[in-house]
Amino acid sequence: MQVQSILRETIAVRPAHLTLVDPPKQTPERAAEIVQAADQLGTDGFLVGGTTGVSQTNLLETVAAIKSVTKKPVIFFPGEGKAFSMSFDAVLFLSLLNSRNVKFVMRSQAQSALILKKLGVEVISVGYLVVEPGMSVGEVGEADLVRRDDFWSAGSYAAAAEIMGMDFFYLECGSGSPVTVPPDMVRAVKKAVDLPVIVGGGIRTAAVAKQLISAGADIIVTGTVIERHEYRQRLSEIIRAVTG
């Protein structure tokens, strides 16, 4: 499975939707139920991972459960831990561009790069930018959060990511954020670069998803929505708003 090719072929036709599953937030069995439902509702793939609380055990069990119920791409979304599974179809190779700590910009990536190459894992390089309020990813990643009205900085980071040869650019407000990335910031980034733009954090309604798509987002990521007991209707509305 060539995940990057699948994503690029999809967004050449329409925007894409990815469902984020955070292993410690539910049992593997519950994760499989959610993934099966999201698959049927039309999501284009799954990110698995989280900023904190991901262990080797809960990651392996969650990925195995997910892979048993879907044939769509299952992509590793790395956090601060060292857990990993060879069952992933691809890995997001994230560089947290606005971190004050070089560990999150390049050092952790250097520590895993040779291993990933030797394993032959598909790696998708991503420039990752955390916008206010940032939530736990901003805190753990020691990010100098980009202000919500600082479109120039967002565009500048995106241009740097493009010049450095990254595959995608990811704008993130943080899991559980009460707000999402401002649509005008998405517009500014799309004007600055030709990279596909991923947007995540705080997207809980179809209306918000539509605003971000209209602003130019290529891929929308939702995660917190699926952690609610009654999530199907809301997730269905968001997926339809994204994929058309």
Contacts in CASP RR format, 6 or more apart in sequence:
PFRMAT RR
TARGET T0000
AUTHOR 0000-0000-0000
METHOD contacts of the structure
MODEL  1
MQVQSILRETIAVRPAHLTLVDPPKQTPERAAEIVQAADQLGTDGFLVGG
TTGVSQTNLLETVAAIKSVTKKPVIFFPGEGKAFSMSFDAVLFLSLLNSR
NVKFVMRSQAQSALILKKLGVEVISVGYLVVEPGMSVGEVGEADLVRRDD
FWSAGSYAAAAEIMGMDFFYLECGSGSPVTVPPDMVRAVKKAVDLPVIVG
GGIRTAAVAKQLISAGADIIVTGTVIERHEYRQRLSEIIRAVTG
1 73 0 8 1.000
1 89 0 8 1.000
1 90 0 8 1.000
1 122 0 8 1.000
2 122 0 8 1.000
3 73 0 8 1.000
3 75 0 8 1.000
3 89 0 8 1.000
3 90 0 8 1.000
3 122 0 8 1.000
3 124 0 8 1.000
4 90 0 8 1.000
4 122 0 8 1.000
4 124 0 8 1.000
4 167 0 8 1.000
6 73 0 8 1.000
7 16 0 8 1.000
7 44 0 8 1.000
7 73 0 8 1.000
7 196 0 8 1.000
7 219 0 8 1.000
8 196 0 8 1.000
10 16 0 8 1.000
10 44 0 8 1.000
11 196 0 8 1.000
11 218 0 8 1.000
11 219 0 8 1.000
14 243 0 8 1.000
14 244 0 8 1.000
15 213 0 8 1.000
15 216 0 8 1.000
15 217 0 8 1.000
15 218 0 8 1.000
15 219 0 8 1.000
15 220 0 8 1.000
15 242 0 8 1.000
15 243 0 8 1.000
16 44 0 8 1.000
16 218 0 8 1.000
16 219 0 8 1.000
16 220 0 8 1.000
16 242 0 8 1.000
16 243 0 8 1.000
17 42 0 8 1.000
17 43 0 8 1.000
17 44 0 8 1.000
17 45 0 8 1.000
17 219 0 8 1.000
17 220 0 8 1.000
17 221 0 8 1.000
17 222 0 8 1.000
17 238 0 8 1.000
17 239 0 8 1.000
17 242 0 8 1.000
17 243 0 8 1.000
18 43 0 8 1.000
18 44 0 8 1.000
18 45 0 8 1.000
18 46 0 8 1.000
18 47 0 8 1.000
18 75 0 8 1.000
18 198 0 8 1.000
18 219 0 8 1.000
18 220 0 8 1.000
18 221 0 8 1.000
18 222 0 8 1.000
19 34 0 8 1.000
19 35 0 8 1.000
19 38 0 8 1.000
19 43 0 8 1.000
19 45 0 8 1.000
19 46 0 8 1.000
19 47 0 8 1.000
19 221 0 8 1.000
19 222 0 8 1.000
19 223 0 8 1.000
19 226 0 8 1.000
19 235 0 8 1.000
20 46 0 8 1.000
20 47 0 8 1.000
20 48 0 8 1.000
20 49 0 8 1.000
20 50 0 8 1.000
20 77 0 8 1.000
20 175 0 8 1.000
20 221 0 8 1.000
20 222 0 8 1.000
20 223 0 8 1.000
20 226 0 8 1.000
21 31 0 8 1.000
21 34 0 8 1.000
21 35 0 8 1.000
21 46 0 8 1.000
21 47 0 8 1.000
21 48 0 8 1.000
21 49 0 8 1.000
21 62 0 8 1.000
21 66 0 8 1.000
21 223 0 8 1.000
21 226 0 8 1.000
22 49 0 8 1.000
22 50 0 8 1.000
22 54 0 8 1.000
22 175 0 8 1.000
22 223 0 8 1.000
22 227 0 8 1.000
23 31 0 8 1.000
23 48 0 8 1.000
23 49 0 8 1.000
23 50 0 8 1.000
23 53 0 8 1.000
23 54 0 8 1.000
23 55 0 8 1.000
23 58 0 8 1.000
23 59 0 8 1.000
23 61 0 8 1.000
23 62 0 8 1.000
24 52 0 8 1.000
24 53 0 8 1.000
24 54 0 8 1.000
24 55 0 8 1.000
24 58 0 8 1.000
25 227 0 8 1.000
26 34 0 8 1.000
26 227 0 8 1.000
28 58 0 8 1.000
28 61 0 8 1.000
28 62 0 8 1.000
28 64 0 8 1.000
28 65 0 8 1.000
29 65 0 8 1.000
31 62 0 8 1.000
31 65 0 8 1.000
31 66 0 8 1.000
32 65 0 8 1.000
32 66 0 8 1.000
32 68 0 8 1.000
32 69 0 8 1.000
34 226 0 8 1.000
34 231 0 8 1.000
35 46 0 8 1.000
35 65 0 8 1.000
35 66 0 8 1.000
35 69 0 8 1.000
35 70 0 8 1.000
36 69 0 8 1.000
36 70 0 8 1.000
37 231 0 8 1.000
37 232 0 8 1.000
37 235 0 8 1.000
38 46 0 8 1.000
38 226 0 8 1.000
38 235 0 8 1.000
38 239 0 8 1.000
39 45 0 8 1.000
39 69 0 8 1.000
39 70 0 8 1.000
39 72 0 8 1.000
41 232 0 8 1.000
41 235 0 8 1.000
41 236 0 8 1.000
41 239 0 8 1.000
42 239 0 8 1.000
42 243 0 8 1.000
43 72 0 8 1.000
43 235 0 8 1.000
43 239 0 8 1.000
44 72 0 8 1.000
44 73 0 8 1.000
44 243 0 8 1.000
45 70 0 8 1.000
45 72 0 8 1.000
45 73 0 8 1.000
45 74 0 8 1.000
45 75 0 8 1.000
46 66 0 8 1.000
46 70 0 8 1.000
46 72 0 8 1.000
46 73 0 8 1.000
46 74 0 8 1.000
46 75 0 8 1.000
47 75 0 8 1.000
47 76 0 8 1.000
47 77 0 8 1.000
47 92 0 8 1.000
47 221 0 8 1.000
48 59 0 8 1.000
48 62 0 8 1.000
48 63 0 8 1.000
48 66 0 8 1.000
48 74 0 8 1.000
48 75 0 8 1.000
48 76 0 8 1.000
48 77 0 8 1.000
48 88 0 8 1.000
49 59 0 8 1.000
49 76 0 8 1.000
49 77 0 8 1.000
49 78 0 8 1.000
49 79 0 8 1.000
50 77 0 8 1.000
50 78 0 8 1.000
50 79 0 8 1.000
50 175 0 8 1.000
51 79 0 8 1.000
51 80 0 8 1.000
51 136 0 8 1.000
51 137 0 8 1.000
51 140 0 8 1.000
51 175 0 8 1.000
52 79 0 8 1.000
52 80 0 8 1.000
52 136 0 8 1.000
52 140 0 8 1.000
53 81 0 8 1.000
54 79 0 8 1.000
54 81 0 8 1.000
54 83 0 8 1.000
55 83 0 8 1.000
56 82 0 8 1.000
56 83 0 8 1.000
56 84 0 8 1.000
58 83 0 8 1.000
59 83 0 8 1.000
59 84 0 8 1.000
59 85 0 8 1.000
60 83 0 8 1.000
60 85 0 8 1.000
60 87 0 8 1.000
63 74 0 8 1.000
63 85 0 8 1.000
63 87 0 8 1.000
63 88 0 8 1.000
64 85 0 8 1.000
64 87 0 8 1.000
66 74 0 8 1.000
67 74 0 8 1.000
67 87 0 8 1.000
73 89 0 8 1.000
73 90 0 8 1.000
74 87 0 8 1.000
74 88 0 8 1.000
74 89 0 8 1.000
75 88 0 8 1.000
75 89 0 8 1.000
75 90 0 8 1.000
75 91 0 8 1.000
75 92 0 8 1.000
75 124 0 8 1.000
76 84 0 8 1.000
76 85 0 8 1.000
76 88 0 8 1.000
76 90 0 8 1.000
76 91 0 8 1.000
76 92 0 8 1.000
77 92 0 8 1.000
77 94 0 8 1.000
78 91 0 8 1.000
78 92 0 8 1.000
78 94 0 8 1.000
79 140 0 8 1.000
80 140 0 8 1.000
80 141 0 8 1.000
86 119 0 8 1.000
86 121 0 8 1.000
88 121 0 8 1.000
89 122 0 8 1.000
90 121 0 8 1.000
90 122 0 8 1.000
90 123 0 8 1.000
90 124 0 8 1.000
91 116 0 8 1.000
91 121 0 8 1.000
91 122 0 8 1.000
91 123 0 8 1.000
91 124 0 8 1.000
92 124 0 8 1.000
92 126 0 8 1.000
92 170 0 8 1.000
93 109 0 8 1.000
93 116 0 8 1.000
93 123 0 8 1.000
93 124 0 8 1.000
93 125 0 8 1.000
93 126 0 8 1.000
94 109 0 8 1.000
94 126 0 8 1.000
94 127 0 8 1.000
94 128 0 8 1.000
94 170 0 8 1.000
95 104 0 8 1.000
95 105 0 8 1.000
95 106 0 8 1.000
95 109 0 8 1.000
95 125 0 8 1.000
95 126 0 8 1.000
95 127 0 8 1.000
95 128 0 8 1.000
95 161 0 8 1.000
95 166 0 8 1.000
96 104 0 8 1.000
96 105 0 8 1.000
96 128 0 8 1.000
96 129 0 8 1.000
96 130 0 8 1.000
96 141 0 8 1.000
96 143 0 8 1.000
97 105 0 8 1.000
97 127 0 8 1.000
97 128 0 8 1.000
97 129 0 8 1.000
97 157 0 8 1.000
97 160 0 8 1.000
97 161 0 8 1.000
98 129 0 8 1.000
98 130 0 8 1.000
98 143 0 8 1.000
98 144 0 8 1.000
98 145 0 8 1.000
98 146 0 8 1.000
98 157 0 8 1.000
99 105 0 8 1.000
99 141 0 8 1.000
99 142 0 8 1.000
99 143 0 8 1.000
99 144 0 8 1.000
100 142 0 8 1.000
100 143 0 8 1.000
100 144 0 8 1.000
101 141 0 8 1.000
101 142 0 8 1.000
104 141 0 8 1.000
104 142 0 8 1.000
104 143 0 8 1.000
116 123 0 8 1.000
124 167 0 8 1.000
124 168 0 8 1.000
125 165 0 8 1.000
125 166 0 8 1.000
125 167 0 8 1.000
125 168 0 8 1.000
126 166 0 8 1.000
126 167 0 8 1.000
126 168 0 8 1.000
126 169 0 8 1.000
126 170 0 8 1.000
126 198 0 8 1.000
127 157 0 8 1.000
127 161 0 8 1.000
127 166 0 8 1.000
127 168 0 8 1.000
127 169 0 8 1.000
127 170 0 8 1.000
128 170 0 8 1.000
128 172 0 8 1.000
129 146 0 8 1.000
129 154 0 8 1.000
129 157 0 8 1.000
129 158 0 8 1.000
129 169 0 8 1.000
129 170 0 8 1.000
129 171 0 8 1.000
129 172 0 8 1.000
130 137 0 8 1.000
130 138 0 8 1.000
130 141 0 8 1.000
130 143 0 8 1.000
130 145 0 8 1.000
130 146 0 8 1.000
130 172 0 8 1.000
130 173 0 8 1.000
130 174 0 8 1.000
131 145 0 8 1.000
131 146 0 8 1.000
131 147 0 8 1.000
131 148 0 8 1.000
131 154 0 8 1.000
131 171 0 8 1.000
131 172 0 8 1.000
131 173 0 8 1.000
131 181 0 8 1.000
131 185 0 8 1.000
132 145 0 8 1.000
132 146 0 8 1.000
132 147 0 8 1.000
132 148 0 8 1.000
132 173 0 8 1.000
133 145 0 8 1.000
133 173 0 8 1.000
133 174 0 8 1.000
133 177 0 8 1.000
133 178 0 8 1.000
133 179 0 8 1.000
134 143 0 8 1.000
134 145 0 8 1.000
134 172 0 8 1.000
134 173 0 8 1.000
134 174 0 8 1.000
134 177 0 8 1.000
135 173 0 8 1.000
135 174 0 8 1.000
135 175 0 8 1.000
135 176 0 8 1.000
135 177 0 8 1.000
136 174 0 8 1.000
136 175 0 8 1.000
137 143 0 8 1.000
137 172 0 8 1.000
137 174 0 8 1.000
137 175 0 8 1.000
138 145 0 8 1.000
138 174 0 8 1.000
146 153 0 8 1.000
146 154 0 8 1.000
146 157 0 8 1.000
147 153 0 8 1.000
148 179 0 8 1.000
148 182 0 8 1.000
148 185 0 8 1.000
149 182 0 8 1.000
151 184 0 8 1.000
151 185 0 8 1.000
151 188 0 8 1.000
151 189 0 8 1.000
152 188 0 8 1.000
154 171 0 8 1.000
154 185 0 8 1.000
154 188 0 8 1.000
154 189 0 8 1.000
155 188 0 8 1.000
155 189 0 8 1.000
155 192 0 8 1.000
155 193 0 8 1.000
156 192 0 8 1.000
157 169 0 8 1.000
158 169 0 8 1.000
158 189 0 8 1.000
158 192 0 8 1.000
158 193 0 8 1.000
158 195 0 8 1.000
158 197 0 8 1.000
159 192 0 8 1.000
159 193 0 8 1.000
161 169 0 8 1.000
161 193 0 8 1.000
161 195 0 8 1.000
162 169 0 8 1.000
162 193 0 8 1.000
162 194 0 8 1.000
162 195 0 8 1.000
166 195 0 8 1.000
167 195 0 8 1.000
167 196 0 8 1.000
168 195 0 8 1.000
168 196 0 8 1.000
168 197 0 8 1.000
168 198 0 8 1.000
168 219 0 8 1.000
169 189 0 8 1.000
169 193 0 8 1.000
169 195 0 8 1.000
169 196 0 8 1.000
169 197 0 8 1.000
169 198 0 8 1.000
170 197 0 8 1.000
170 198 0 8 1.000
170 199 0 8 1.000
170 200 0 8 1.000
171 181 0 8 1.000
171 185 0 8 1.000
171 186 0 8 1.000
171 189 0 8 1.000
171 197 0 8 1.000
171 198 0 8 1.000
171 199 0 8 1.000
171 200 0 8 1.000
172 181 0 8 1.000
172 199 0 8 1.000
172 200 0 8 1.000
172 201 0 8 1.000
173 179 0 8 1.000
173 180 0 8 1.000
173 181 0 8 1.000
173 200 0 8 1.000
173 201 0 8 1.000
173 202 0 8 1.000
174 200 0 8 1.000
174 201 0 8 1.000
174 202 0 8 1.000
175 201 0 8 1.000
175 223 0 8 1.000
175 224 0 8 1.000
176 201 0 8 1.000
176 202 0 8 1.000
176 224 0 8 1.000
177 201 0 8 1.000
177 202 0 8 1.000
178 202 0 8 1.000
179 202 0 8 1.000
180 199 0 8 1.000
180 200 0 8 1.000
180 201 0 8 1.000
180 202 0 8 1.000
180 203 0 8 1.000
180 208 0 8 1.000
180 212 0 8 1.000
181 199 0 8 1.000
181 200 0 8 1.000
181 201 0 8 1.000
181 212 0 8 1.000
183 211 0 8 1.000
183 212 0 8 1.000
183 214 0 8 1.000
183 215 0 8 1.000
184 215 0 8 1.000
186 197 0 8 1.000
186 199 0 8 1.000
186 212 0 8 1.000
186 215 0 8 1.000
186 216 0 8 1.000
186 217 0 8 1.000
187 215 0 8 1.000
187 216 0 8 1.000
189 197 0 8 1.000
190 197 0 8 1.000
190 215 0 8 1.000
190 216 0 8 1.000
196 218 0 8 1.000
196 219 0 8 1.000
197 216 0 8 1.000
197 217 0 8 1.000
197 218 0 8 1.000
197 219 0 8 1.000
198 217 0 8 1.000
198 218 0 8 1.000
198 219 0 8 1.000
198 220 0 8 1.000
198 221 0 8 1.000
199 212 0 8 1.000
199 217 0 8 1.000
199 219 0 8 1.000
199 220 0 8 1.000
199 221 0 8 1.000
200 220 0 8 1.000
200 221 0 8 1.000
200 222 0 8 1.000
201 221 0 8 1.000
201 222 0 8 1.000
201 223 0 8 1.000
201 224 0 8 1.000
202 208 0 8 1.000
202 224 0 8 1.000
203 209 0 8 1.000
203 212 0 8 1.000
203 220 0 8 1.000
203 221 0 8 1.000
203 222 0 8 1.000
203 225 0 8 1.000
203 238 0 8 1.000
204 222 0 8 1.000
204 224 0 8 1.000
204 225 0 8 1.000
204 234 0 8 1.000
204 238 0 8 1.000
205 234 0 8 1.000
205 237 0 8 1.000
205 238 0 8 1.000
206 237 0 8 1.000
206 238 0 8 1.000
206 240 0 8 1.000
206 241 0 8 1.000
207 241 0 8 1.000
209 220 0 8 1.000
209 222 0 8 1.000
209 238 0 8 1.000
209 241 0 8 1.000
209 242 0 8 1.000
210 241 0 8 1.000
212 220 0 8 1.000
213 220 0 8 1.000
213 241 0 8 1.000
213 242 0 8 1.000
220 238 0 8 1.000
220 242 0 8 1.000
222 235 0 8 1.000
222 238 0 8 1.000
225 231 0 8 1.000
225 234 0 8 1.000
225 235 0 8 1.000
225 238 0 8 1.000
226 235 0 8 1.000
228 234 0 8 1.000
END
